[in-house]
Structures are given as structure tokens and as C-alpha cells.
């Protein structure tokens, strides 16, 4: 059964993935059905012809047998005894059955019934069906196919035909029994020949179809393999052009398309490399003048008391914008490292709660300024991970700043869960949310859902893009989900070891479905360590239950 199941699964897979298998299977099924119906029709016609011929012979022979019996009984004379007259008729019928006029193999035995009571059988052992005897007794020439039991226990199929007689012996009936064995042998031979012919025809049709489909599927398979290699970056792969038919024109068109795509991809790669190189060079080149401007700005700031109110305000604005400029340069340098593939992890085993608390402290002033409550739900015991704490801290800081910026004054939740394989951090806000399709756009560089919205956090537009690159550098994922006008969730999943495998995330990615006002009240408690403007939310019973259920 296992072998049959494996064979069935393999056939289903081939049927689903191979056009040639489907075409051959369809042709085989259709041709087999047509040939079977044709064979059954021919066999039916042949059988009917044999039966009709047998019946015609039987009718002819029964008429001759009746005449012979009647003549023989008349010739015996009325003075002879009944037994003598019957024996004389039997002898005459026996000579007829041994070749006295039959043109085909129609050997038969004669049965004579006297007064419908005494049955004289030649040879012994035949029994005439009662239904046939009834129709003959009604002065009708009748026949019936029946199984004849022989004395040695064997049996054979036969045609029994009977007729009444016009003799001076009352109710005298004559029956002839024709064996059907030769006819059945002919039918068996015919069935064997038809079956062999049908099988050969079906195999030939399938073979012809295979040759025909091979001319079509071979170029298609070649195009598929070349397209796969082309997608893997082997841009010089091309199809072989053979002939001038449709497949050759397809190969020419495919090669032209591949040439065009190759040229465009090469151009885009060159453009991307130039763009990344330009970004990196500009970022580095701006460091020196920015340092000089920063020194001048600090010098001016040290003498703010001597400046007029307008100059003092200008100095403050200059320092704030210089801070943003430095942050933008740092992000540009970081993203250029990721683009160049030179970003590296500085891994060490540490408690992931430490960089999370550091990120909370850095975002606390922004939360306090916007009157946003930060609710933290972390295990009390340490959660160790082998990773880059600086990058993890930056990811969490970016997620928290983004959530606070879009929370519309509602609380922001941070949850930490862990399994033996992975650690997950979820940041949930109850603000503007995400529209359908924006769950991936938020990680694009400089993308903003609402360009008119003011950034309270002063972000550069590269934070989430850098965060996803940092997560991927660890072998983890950073994804998002949201509901418009209700809120969004950003989930960071990191393996315990860099580039390690994990089967599932400790936290499900489920966007908020109800406005914050409909959420149940949350009991708060003090955090383990002092965190300015950070209020960890602890739902004692619910969180304890979640921790117990977390592997």
C-alpha cells in the first residue's frame, strides 16, 4: 500500500507539473475509451452474426428433422409398436446428425417426446427446459439457449430448438441440441484479436502523441530552464534557434527579450552602484565641513548670553538642525554599508532586556513631550541572546520612536517573548494604523504614509529601512501589520544564535482590531529598574498565564 501511495503521489505530481504528461494522459484516456467502444461494437455485431447464423441453421435442420421423423413413422406403419417406430425415427435422426445434410459444424442430438409424458433421449442425459417444452406444445417452433449437463459432471452451452410433428403419434415433439462450443471459441479468438489490436492502436497513438508533444515541450522546457538560470543572475543564457518554425520564432523573441532585460539590468546595477557610491562619498565628504560648522556653532552657543534674542534663537535653530544633519549622515553611512555588504555584527551573549531598556530611556523624553504612556511587558528573568546589542538597541529605538510619533496620544505597548529558538519583540501603537499594502512600504527608504504629517521624533526616514537590514543581518525578520485608524504592530524576531533557524515566532503578528477606548483597563506596576518617563504595564494574571504558556 505504501508503494502504491508513493506511485500515486508521483503520478499526481507529474500530472500537475508536466504539460506533456497531461496531453499524453488525455490522449491515452480518450483513445482507450474510443477503441473500447469500437471493439465492443464490433464484438457485438460479430456475436449477433454468429447467433443469427446458428439460428438459421437450426431452423433449417429442425424442419428437415421433422420431415424425416414424420416420414419414418409413417413408413413404419401403424401396425408396428410405438417403441419400434420411435427407434426407427431415432436411427434416421442419428444419421442426419452425423452429417446428413448439415453444411457447417452443426452436430446435434435428437430427443423425441411421446405424448409429452414418456421422454426418449438420444443419447441419455439431456433435459429439455420446461419453458421451451411449453411453447412447443403450443404448436410453435421455438428455441432457447441453455446449459447442458453431461453425464461426467461437465456442462456446455447449447442452442435447443424444438418443433411439433404431424404424425399419428399424439403430441410427438422433436428437439435438436446444437453445441455452442465452437462458436464460443470463435468469439474468444475474436475478443483476443480485438483486445490485442486495441492495445496496439492505443500504444501507437500514445507514441505518436509523445513524439508530437516532444517537439513542442522540448523547446518549452529549454526556455523554462534558461529563464530560471536567467533569474539566478546568469544574464548570458540564451535559447538555441533551430529552423524557421513557430518554436524558432519563439526562441528568437525570447533571446531578444533576454538581451533587452540583460541590458536594462546591467544599466540598473551600474546606476545603483553609482548611487550607492555617491551616497557613501557624499556622506564621508560632508563629515569634514560638518565638523567645522559644529565647532563654530558650539563656539557661538557658548556665548549665547552675549547675543541678542534674535541671534540666540538662530543659534538654537542652527544647533538643532546640525543634530538632524549629523543623524542623517550617520543613517546614510549605515545604509551604504548595508548596500555594499560590509556591515558586520559585533556579537556577544547578553540579556536582550538591557538594550531594550536603553532604547526606552532614549525615547522616554519624546513620549513625555507627546504625553504618550509606554507600557512594557517583559519577563522578569533574563532573556539571553547572542547578537549585536548596539543594533538591537537601534532597532527597538526606531520602532518605539515611530510608534510614539504615530500614536495620537494613545499608549504604546512593548512586549518581549522568547522560546528556545528565537526571541520576539512587538511594539504596538493605537494611532493612525496602516492601510492595506503599506505593511511593506513602511520599510522603504524615505517613505511616508502622510507627507504632510509632522515628524515629532525628527527621524530621517531611514530608521525602519536600517532596522530591517539589521534584523536580516542577524538572520531574523522585521515585519508589520496594521488597521487604518486603529493601530499597528511591528514585530522583530531574532534567532538565539546569528543566522539560526526557528520554526515559529514567539509572538503572532496580529494588528489591533479595536480602538484604544474599547480595550480593557490595564494594571500598571513599577519597572525593575528606574526608567524615566517609562511606565511598564503589567497585567499580573494575564501576563503570568502568557509566560507559563510560552515555551
C-alpha positions in Angstrom: 0.0 0.0 0.0 2.9 2.4 0.7 4.4 1.7 -2.7 1.0 2.3 -4.4 0.5 5.5 -2.4 4.0 6.7 -3.4 3.3 5.9 -7.0 0.0 7.7 -6.9 1.6 10.8 -5.4 4.3 10.7 -8.0 1.8 10.5 -10.8 -0.3 13.3 -9.4 2.8 15.5 -9.1 3.7 14.7 -12.7 0.2 15.4 -13.9 0.2 18.7 -12.1 3.6 19.9 -13.2 4.1 18.3 -16.7 2.1 19.5 -19.7 3.4 16.5 -21.7 2.0 14.1 -19.1 -1.4 15.7 -19.2 -1.5 15.7 -23.0 -0.4 12.0 -23.2 -2.8 11.1 -20.4 -5.7 12.8 -22.1 -4.9 11.2 -25.5 -4.5 7.8 -23.9 -7.8 8.0 -22.0 -9.7 9.4 -25.0 -8.2 6.8 -27.4 -8.8 4.0 -25.0 -12.4 4.9 -24.5 -13.0 5.2 -28.2 -11.2 2.0 -29.0 -13.1 0.1 -26.3 -16.4 1.4 -27.5 -15.4 0.5 -31.1 -14.3 -3.0 -30.0 -17.5 -3.6 -28.0 -19.5 -2.6 -31.1 -17.6 -4.9 -33.4 -17.7 -7.7 -30.9 -21.5 -7.2 -30.5 -22.0 -7.3 -34.3 -19.8 -10.4 -34.7 -21.6 -12.2 -31.9 -25.0 -11.3 -33.3 -23.9 -12.6 -36.7 -22.8 -15.9 -35.2 -26.0 -16.3 -33.3 -28.2 -15.4 -36.3 -26.3 -17.9 -38.4 -26.7 -20.6 -35.8 -30.4 -20.0 -35.5 -30.8 -20.1 -39.3 -29.0 -23.4 -39.5 -31.1 -24.7 -36.5 -34.3 -23.7 -38.2 -33.3 -25.4 -41.4 -32.2 -28.6 -39.6 -35.3 -28.8 -37.4 -37.5 -28.6 -40.5 -35.6 -31.5 -42.1 -35.6 -33.4 -38.9 -39.4 -33.0 -38.5 -39.9 -34.2 -42.1 -37.7 -37.3 -41.6 -39.4 -38.2 -38.3 -42.8 -37.9 -39.8 -41.8 -39.9 -42.9 -40.1 -42.6 -40.9 -43.0 -43.0 -38.5 -45.4 -43.2 -41.5 -43.1 -45.7 -43.2 -43.0 -47.9 -40.1 -46.7 -48.4 -40.4 -49.4 -48.2 -37.8 -49.1 -52.0 -37.1 -45.6 -51.5 -35.6 -45.2 -50.9 -31.9 -44.6 -47.5 -30.5 -41.1 -48.4 -29.4 -40.2 -49.7 -32.9 -41.4 -46.6 -34.6 -39.5 -44.4 -32.1 -36.3 -46.3 -32.5 -36.6 -46.1 -36.3 -37.0 -42.3 -36.0 -34.0 -42.1 -33.7 -31.9 -44.0 -36.2 -32.9 -41.7 -39.0 -32.1 -38.6 -36.9 -28.8 -40.0 -35.8 -27.7 -40.5 -39.5 -28.8 -36.9 -40.2 -26.8 -35.5 -37.2 -23.7 -37.3 -38.3 -23.6 -35.3 -41.5 -26.7 -35.9 -43.3 -27.1 -32.5 -44.8 -25.5 -30.0 -42.4 -23.3 -27.5 -44.2 -21.5 -26.3 -41.1 -20.4 -27.8 -37.8 -23.9 -28.3 -36.6 -23.7 -31.7 -34.9 -26.7 -32.3 -32.7 -28.5 -35.0 -30.7 -32.2 -35.8 -31.3 -34.8 -36.0 -28.5 -38.2 -37.5 -29.1 -41.1 -36.9 -26.8 -44.1 -39.2 -26.9 -47.4 -37.9 -25.6 -45.5 -35.3 -23.6 -45.1 -37.9 -20.9 -42.6 -40.5 -22.0 -39.2 -39.0 -22.9 -36.9 -40.9 -25.2 -33.4 -39.3 -25.1 -30.6 -39.9 -27.6 -28.1 -40.1 -26.0 -29.2 -40.4 -22.4 -28.8 -37.4 -20.1 -30.4 -34.4 -21.9 -33.2 -32.5 -20.2 -35.4 -30.1 -22.2 -36.3 -26.8 -20.3 -39.9 -26.7 -19.2 -40.4 -23.3 -20.7 -39.3 -24.5 -24.2 -41.5 -27.6 -24.0 -44.5 -25.3 -23.1 -44.0 -23.2 -26.3 -43.5 -26.2 -28.5 -46.7 -27.8 -27.0 -48.5 -24.7 -28.3 -47.6 -25.8 -31.9 -44.8 -23.3 -32.2 -41.3 -23.9 -33.5 -39.2 -22.4 -30.6 -35.6 -22.3 -29.5 -33.7 -21.5 -26.3 -30.1 -21.1 -25.2 -29.3 -23.3 -22.2 -26.6 -25.1 -20.3 -26.5 -28.8 -20.9 -25.2 -31.0 -18.1 -23.3 -34.1 -19.3 -23.1 -37.3 -17.5 -19.5 -36.9 -16.4 -20.3 -33.8 -14.4 -19.2 -31.3 -17.1 -21.5 -28.9 -19.0 -21.6 -26.8 -22.1 -23.7 -24.1 -23.6 -26.1 -25.1 -26.4 -28.9 -24.0 -28.6 -32.0 -26.2 -28.2 -34.7 -25.9 -30.9 -38.0 -27.9 -30.9 -40.9 -28.4 -33.2 -44.3 -30.3 -33.1 -45.0 -33.0 -35.7 -48.0 -34.1 -37.7 -47.8 -37.8 -37.1 -50.2 -40.4 -35.9 -48.4 -40.4 -32.5 -50.1 -37.8 -30.4 -48.1 -34.8 -29.1 -44.9 -36.0 -30.7 -42.2 -33.4 -30.5 -38.7 -33.3 -32.0 -35.8 -31.4 -30.4 -32.3 -30.7 -31.8 -29.4 -29.7 -29.5 -26.6 -27.6 -31.1 -23.4 -27.2 -29.2 -22.1 -23.6 -29.0 -18.5 -24.6 -28.0 -17.1 -23.9 -31.5 -18.9 -20.5 -31.6 -17.6 -19.6 -28.2 -14.1 -20.5 -29.3 -14.6 -18.2 -32.3 -15.8 -15.4 -30.0 -12.9 -15.9 -27.6 -10.5 -15.7 -30.6 -12.2 -12.6 -31.8 -12.1 -10.9 -28.4 -8.4 -11.7 -28.1 -7.6 -10.3 -31.5 -9.7 -7.2 -30.8 -8.0 -6.7 -27.4 -4.5 -7.0 -28.9 -5.4 -4.7 -31.8 -6.9 -2.1 -29.4 -3.9 -2.2 -27.2 -1.5 -1.9 -30.1 -3.5 1.0 -31.6 -3.6 2.9 -28.2 0.1 2.4 -27.7 0.8 3.6 -31.2 -1.4 6.7 -30.7 0.3 7.5 -27.4 3.7 7.0 -29.0 2.8 9.3 -31.9 1.4 11.9 -29.4 4.6 11.7 -27.4 6.7 12.3 -30.5 4.4 15.2 -31.4 4.4 16.8 -28.0 8.1 16.3 -27.6 8.7 18.7 -30.5 6.7 21.3 -28.5 7.6 20.6 -24.9 11.4 20.3 -25.5 11.8 24.0 -26.5 9.4 25.0 -23.7 11.5 23.1 -21.2 14.6 24.7 -22.6 13.0 28.1 -22.3 12.0 27.4 -18.7 15.4 26.2 -17.7 17.1 29.2 -19.3 14.6 31.6 -17.7 15.4 30.0 -14.3 19.1 30.5 -14.8 18.4 34.0 -16.1 16.6 34.8 -12.9 19.5 33.5 -10.9 21.7 36.1 -12.5 23.2 34.3 -15.4 22.3 37.0 -17.9 24.2 35.5 -20.8 21.9 32.5 -21.1 20.1 32.2 -24.5 17.9 29.7 -26.4 19.1 27.8 -29.4 17.4 28.8 -32.6 16.8 25.8 -34.9 14.8 26.2 -38.0 12.2 28.8 -39.0 9.0 27.4 -37.5 7.0 28.9 -34.6 9.4 27.5 -32.0 12.3 29.1 -33.7 10.5 32.4 -33.8 9.7 31.9 -30.1 13.4 31.3 -29.4 14.3 34.5 -31.4 11.7 36.5 -29.4 12.9 35.0 -26.1 16.5 35.8 -26.9 15.6 39.4 -27.9 13.7 39.8 -24.6 16.6 38.4 -22.6 19.0 40.7 -24.4 16.9 43.7 -23.6 16.4 42.7 -19.9 20.1 42.0 -19.6 21.0 45.4 -20.9 18.5 47.1 -18.6 19.5 45.0 -15.5 23.2 45.9 -16.2 22.3 49.5 -16.6 20.3 49.5 -13.3 23.1 47.8 -11.5 25.6 50.3 -12.7 23.2 53.1 -11.7 22.6 51.5 -8.3 26.3 51.2 -7.7 26.9 54.8 -8.8 24.1 55.9 -6.5 25.4 53.9 -3.5 28.9 55.1 -4.2 27.7 58.7 -4.5 25.8 58.4 -1.2 28.8 57.0 0.6 31.2 59.5 -0.9 29.0 62.5 -0.1 28.4 61.2 3.4 32.1 60.9 4.0 32.9 64.2 2.3 30.3 66.1 4.4 31.9 64.9 7.6 34.7 67.5 7.5 32.7 70.7 6.8 30.1 69.5 9.2 32.7 69.1 12.0 33.9 72.6 11.2 30.4 74.1 11.3 29.7 72.2 14.5 32.7 73.7 16.2 31.6 77.2 15.1 28.1 76.5 16.3 29.3 75.3 19.7 31.5 78.4 20.0 28.5 80.7 19.3 26.4 78.7 21.7 28.9 79.2 24.5 28.4 83.0 24.1 24.6 82.9 23.9 24.3 85.3 26.9 26.0 88.0 24.9 23.8 87.6 21.9 20.7 89.4 21.0 17.4 87.5 21.3 17.2 87.0 17.5 20.8 85.8 17.3 20.3 83.5 20.3 17.2 81.9 18.6 19.2 81.5 15.4 21.9 79.7 17.3 19.5 77.3 18.8 17.9 76.5 15.4 21.3 76.0 13.9 22.3 73.5 16.6 19.1 71.6 16.3 19.4 71.4 12.5 23.0 70.3 12.9 21.9 67.5 15.1 19.4 66.4 12.5 22.1 66.7 9.8 24.5 64.5 11.8 21.8 62.0 12.3 21.0 61.9 8.6 24.7 61.4 7.7 25.0 58.6 10.2 22.0 56.8 8.7 23.3 57.4 5.2 26.6 55.9 6.1 25.0 52.9 7.8 22.6 52.2 4.9 25.6 52.5 2.5 27.4 49.8 4.5 24.5 47.5 4.2 24.3 48.2 0.4 27.9 47.5 0.0 27.6 44.3 2.0 30.3 45.3 4.5 28.0 45.7 7.6 29.2 43.3 10.3 27.8 42.1 13.6 29.6 42.6 16.8 28.1 39.6 18.6 28.2 38.8 22.2 25.9 36.9 24.6 23.8 39.4 26.6 20.5 39.9 28.2 18.3 41.4 25.5 16.3 43.3 28.1 19.4 45.6 28.5 19.3 47.2 25.0 15.5 47.3 25.3 15.7 49.4 28.5 18.4 51.6 26.9 16.1 52.3 23.9 13.2 53.0 26.3 15.3 55.6 28.1 16.2 57.3 24.9 12.6 57.5 23.7 11.2 58.5 27.1 11.7 62.2 26.6 9.7 62.1 23.3 6.9 60.1 25.0 6.8 62.6 27.8 6.7 65.5 25.4 3.8 64.0 23.5 2.1 62.7 26.6 2.3 59.1 25.5 2.4 56.3 28.0 4.9 53.5 27.4 3.6 50.1 28.6 6.3 47.4 28.9 5.6 43.7 29.2 8.9 41.8 29.7 9.7 38.6 31.6 11.3 39.1 35.0 14.1 36.6 34.3 16.9 37.4 31.9 16.5 36.5 28.2 19.9 35.8 26.8 20.7 36.1 23.1 23.9 36.0 21.0 23.7 39.2 19.0 24.8 42.8 18.4 23.3 44.7 21.3 24.0 48.1 19.6 22.0 47.1 16.5 19.2 45.6 18.6 19.0 48.8 20.7 18.8 50.9 17.5 16.0 48.7 16.1 13.9 48.9 19.2 14.6 52.7 19.5 13.4 53.2 15.9 10.3 51.1 16.4 9.4 53.0 19.7 10.1 56.4 18.2 7.9 55.6 15.2 5.1 54.2 17.4 5.2 57.3 19.7 5.2 59.6 16.7 2.0 57.9 15.2 0.2 57.0 18.4 -2.1 60.1 18.5 -1.5 60.3 22.3 -2.6 56.7 23.0 -0.4 54.3 24.9 2.4 52.4 23.2 2.9 48.8 24.2 6.2 46.8 24.1 6.1 43.0 24.5 9.0 40.6 24.8 8.6 36.9 24.4 11.1 34.1 23.9 11.3 30.4 23.0 14.3 28.1 23.0 15.0 29.0 19.4 14.0 32.7 19.0 13.2 36.0 20.7 10.4 38.3 19.6 9.8 42.0 20.4 6.5 43.6 19.5 5.8 47.3 19.5 2.1 48.1 19.3 0.5 51.6 18.9 -3.1 52.6 18.8 -2.8 55.5 16.4 -3.2 56.1 12.6 -2.5 52.4 11.7 -1.6 51.1 8.3 -3.6 50.9 5.1 -3.7 47.7 3.0 -0.4 47.4 1.2 1.6 49.7 3.5 2.9 46.9 5.7 5.9 46.6 3.3 6.1 50.2 2.1 6.9 51.4 5.6 10.3 49.8 5.3 11.2 51.7 2.1 13.7 54.4 2.4 12.3 57.9 2.9 8.7 56.6 2.5 6.0 58.4 4.5 2.3 57.4 4.7 1.3 61.1 5.1 3.9 63.6 3.6 2.1 66.4 5.4 2.4 64.9 8.8 5.0 66.5 11.1 7.8 64.2 12.5 7.9 64.8 16.2 10.8 62.4 16.6 12.9 64.2 14.0 13.5 61.0 12.1 15.4 60.9 8.8 13.1 58.4 7.0 15.8 55.7 7.0 15.2 54.3 10.5 12.8 51.4 9.6 14.9 50.5 6.5 18.1 50.3 8.6 16.2 48.3 11.2 15.1 45.7 8.7 18.6 45.4 7.4 19.9 45.0 11.0 17.3 42.3 11.6 18.2 40.4 8.4 21.9 40.7 9.4 21.0 38.7 12.5 19.1 36.1 10.4 15.8 37.4 11.8 12.8 39.3 10.4 11.1 42.6 10.9 7.5 42.9 9.7 4.4 45.0 10.3 0.6 44.9 10.2 -2.0 47.5 10.9 -5.6 48.5 10.7 -6.4 52.0 9.4 -7.4 54.4 12.2 -7.0 51.8 14.9 -3.3 51.0 15.2 -0.4 48.9 14.0 2.1 46.3 15.3 5.8 46.0 14.4 7.4 42.6 15.2 11.1 41.9 15.5 12.0 38.2 15.6 15.7 37.2 16.2 17.2 33.8 16.5 19.0 33.0 19.7 22.2 32.5 17.5 23.0 34.6 14.5 21.6 33.1 11.3 20.0 30.3 13.4 16.8 28.5 12.4 13.5 28.8 14.2 10.2 27.2 13.4 7.8 29.8 14.7 7.7 33.3 16.2 7.0 33.6 19.9 4.6 36.5 19.1 1.9 36.3 16.5 1.6 39.2 14.0 -1.9 40.4 14.7 -2.9 44.0 14.1 -5.1 45.8 16.6 -8.7 45.4 15.8 -10.4 47.7 18.3 -9.9 51.4 19.1 -7.9 52.0 22.3 -11.1 53.2 24.1 -12.5 49.7 23.7 -9.5 48.0 25.2 -9.8 46.6 28.8 -8.1 48.6 31.6 -4.5 47.7 32.3 -3.0 47.5 35.8 0.5 49.1 35.9 3.4 48.3 38.2 6.8 49.8 38.7 9.7 48.6 36.5 12.6 46.5 37.8 15.0 49.4 37.0 14.4 53.1 37.0 13.2 54.3 33.6 12.4 58.0 33.3 9.0 58.7 31.8 8.6 54.9 31.1 5.6 53.2 32.8 5.8 49.4 32.3 2.3 47.9 32.0 1.9 44.6 33.8 -1.4 42.6 33.7 -0.5 40.3 36.5 -2.8 37.4 35.9 -2.8 37.6 32.1 1.0 38.0 31.8 1.7 35.2 34.2 -0.5 33.0 32.2 1.2 34.0 28.9 4.6 33.4 30.5 3.6 29.9 31.6 2.3 29.1 28.1 5.4 30.4 26.4 7.9 27.6 25.6 
